[in-house]
Amino acid sequence: MNVPAPDTWSIAPAPVGDPDCRAVLHAYLDELISRYYGRPAEETEIAHEVGDGTDLSGGRGVFLLARAGAAPVACAGVRWLSADTGELTRVFVTRSARRGGAGRRLVGAAEETARSRGVTRMLLNTRRDLTEAIALYTRLGYRPTDPYGDDPYAEIWLSKELV
């Protein structure tokens, strides 16, 4: 699939239950689970992790879906932890859409969405083996911070002041 450059993508809030959102989340979780366990992800594992999306909807957060034309190509979520703090989560760009600033564009859209709600600090956590993600976040100004939350897979915690 020949995907247009990220600067032409539309990125907008979408419900996690939308079929296009679920397709991108499926690809995301399949990759994460496969990398972690060294085997293909099972459908039950993916379904469990996708959940019902309530943590990224309503007053709890927002789920962003990126489209290249009509094709869903990436996603990111922001959870509202407090009035001024958000958590960046579920950042993913499909294999066919990677490169050309895709991750930078996606994280930038998530940060702008958070700023529009008054968020001045963004937190995130990730695993050590997700070296591409760590490199992206570091390039974008995220720095080590104290551990937070109870994610059993979190190994690295980062934060960024949104100004």
HELIX and SHEET records of a PDB file:
HELIX    1   1 PRO A    6  THR A    8  5                                   3    
HELIX    2   2 PRO A   19  TYR A   37  1                                  19    
HELIX    3   3 GLU A   43  VAL A   50  1                                   8    
HELIX    4   4 THR A   54  LEU A   56  5                                   3    
HELIX    5   5 ARG A   95  ALA A   97  5                                   3    
HELIX    6   6 ALA A  102  SER A  116  1                                  15    
HELIX    7   7 THR A  131  ARG A  139  1                                   9    
SHEET    1   A 7 SER A  10  PRO A  13  0                                        
SHEET    2   A 7 GLY A  61  ALA A  68 -1                                        
SHEET    3   A 7 ALA A  71  TRP A  80 -1                                        
SHEET    4   A 7 THR A  85  VAL A  93 -1                                        
SHEET    5   A 7 ARG A 121  THR A 126  1                                        
SHEET    6   A 7 ILE A 156  GLU A 161 -1                                        
SHEET    7   A 7 ARG A 143  PRO A 144 -1                                        
END                                                                             
